[in-house]
């Protein structure tokens, strides 16, 4: 929580600096305008002498209860939600990630103890995303553009699903762990609502979406590392056969049910939902050259208000497909590795769930500073890196990890060092790449709630498809052969790279 609070404070300071800089620019523009039009101002009534600065310089006011800023122009590009809402959304996202991954280190042993196989454990890890996708079809239809009710549903579903997962041991019923994860899947709709909130134009400016997306991926990194580690620690200290209700295999379910009971109370009480209606701010998210910027801004300011553009044009469709495929690829590879590491390391290194959890956590911990650095860099006003560049660097880094593992398997010299370096590169690269998919997509489409809902849904379904297929592949990795396991991933990444290169020119947007 200290890391989360520090990150949010950094964002707020960057936001305040951005708004103050905009006000300084507005004062300069106003003073020069007064000098040029002094004669005209003298003949106008006093009440008409309000400058543009007075209109644009507005204090932050609560709209509904979301603490969003009702500003125009450049101010609106840097707006952020309130502290407590950011803490609930980003902290909740981290808890969703931990809940998803806490069973990874012990799932195969739990399945085998109840008569299942390693492939079945991969299905147990990945199946929640299928039911989350089905639940989203219903919930998103009736959410009214709000967040509080869907998030309460998410917390409650994970609470119940975690209890069912833990009860599979005393009831000696293999399929109850699968049923418990299915119920938890209804709760993982929270992934989409956290993403949608962080790109919602009602509360987040266009130049802060990559920043918040990066924070979500920090939570993703926490879940990837802390979840399996916590599962391994519980397995070691609770013991596999300590009792029929509380032991190393059931404790992850009991712990997460308690955590989400507490978060259900905190989140439901303190979260302030977004207003149903808010003033629309027209922004141009696609980056333009400096010599045409002033003209473009003037044209946007002078244009009459148009009806919302709901057309899915060919360029938009291409960008949508590219980002969805990239997102699917990231979670396909990450899901495959997280499901495969406990099985693979048990076969070649003799690891138990505790050691496998530590192995996964160590890779995530080494990648964590780079993810924090990406958050800091994206907050810099006038700086930052293009989303398309971050995506390409992340994909390239992750691919290097895949190639290293393939070489290690081919030469048949498997040891801790090469496997760990490969996992670190994969965890860093594909987590980094996943920061940009939704933020880039939201900047390419009209700045409206309708398109934000559509793009968030599209990205989330891509994530789901990657998670479930990757988890099944990872669980079966040793059985089908590790060369084939890595080869499938390289094929998926390679196809994505080809599509990405073809559309490079269409993916340039504003940074931040």
Phi, psi and omega in degrees: 000329177296319178297318180296315180297318179298317181297319180293321178296321177300319180296316183296319179296319177297322179295315180296321178297320181296316182293320179294325178294321178296320179295323177297316178298322181294321178298317181297316180296320182294318181296318179293324180292324179295321180294320183289325186249028186299319181295323179290324181292330183295330183267356180273152174300154184298323182290347179265003185272021179287127183277166177299328180298320181296329179284317186282332182276095182239141178289154176293126179231151178288126171256112191065249178220021185266355181057030176279162185257124179271089182228172179237166173063228189289328177306315185295336180290344184246011185288153182222156174287182179287163178305309187293324177294319177298318180298318181291316181291311183287319176294320177297320177299318178298320179292322175301317180295316179298317180298323180293321190258352186296335182272353188302316187289335184242000185298320182294319178292322179298315180296317180294324179298327181263009175099011180265189182235174178295324178295321177297323178295325175297322177295321178298320180292319188267341188298330182304328183293329178296312182285332173296318178297319178294319180295323181299326180302324181275309187296317182294337180287332186242010183282346178064024182076010182260174186234329190298311182296313176300323180291322176297319175301319181297312180300317182294318181295318180292324176301310182291316180298322179294322178294316178298320178301316181291329182285349180297328182290306180295332178273353180052045185237105184304315188284353176289331176291327176290318179296318178300319179289329175297315179296318176300329178301325176299330179283337182283007166298342178301330177304312183293319182291328174294317178295316183295321179298320184284357174233013182286120183295345177289334185231345184232126177288161186295332181269011175239003184286320177294324177300310181291325176297323177295322177294323176298322180287332171300316175299323177297319177295321176299315180296319181297322182269310185289324181302300179298325179297314179297320176299320178293319178297316178297322179297319183290313189269337175276335177081144183288327186237034181287330181188169181278338181258307181250115174204185185296337181269328182267339186301324176303321179294316181293320180296313182290331176294321177293319180298315183284337171296316178294318182289331175300318180290312183294309182295318180294330183275319190262342184287130176259118183289162179285156176291147179290329178228138179211152181301131178282137177245127182272122178228158178249098188282333179285130187290139178240162181289153184302324184287343178252001185296313183298319180296318181296318179297317179297318181298319180294322181291327185269349182292144172292155179294125184258160174292153182298133182276109182255008184283137172261089182287169181298315177299319178296319180298322179295314179297318179300314180296317182298314181291322178295319179294320179296317179295316177301319180298315180303311185280337173296312181290313180299316179297322179295316181291317182295327177280332185275326187304312179299323181286314183293314181291330175294324183283320188256336182242354179072029183285145169264177182302325179296314180292321178295320177297319177296322180298312179297316182295322181296319176297318178295321180294322179291329179280339188302314180301325179291324178291321176296318178298324178295323176298312181299316183294323181289341180280344187291121180288128182081357179242222180081175182235146177304138178304319182296328179288316177300318180297316181292321178296317179298314179299319181295319179296315178296321179296324177300322177295320177297317180296319179298317178296319179299316179297318180299318180290321183294320180277353176059040174238068184277125177211177183300313187305299182299321180294320181292316179299319178298316179296319178300315180295320179293313181297316180293310187296310186280334170293317179297316181296327183287351178292335195256349190296307182287320181297318178295319181295319181294334179278342180272341184252162180307145185279074184218159179297325181298311181289327177298320178295315182296312183291323178297318178296316181298314180295320182293321176294326174296318177300315181300313181297323178291317182297312186289317180291323178295318180296319178294318177298317181296318179297328181263005187303312180293323182293318182275350182102131185293332177295316178293322179302311180288323181299320178299316180296318179296323177296316179296315180294319181297318178296319178297320179298322178296315179297321183294317179296320180297327184255017185306314184294336182274356189255016180274123181221177177294147179275164177099000000 
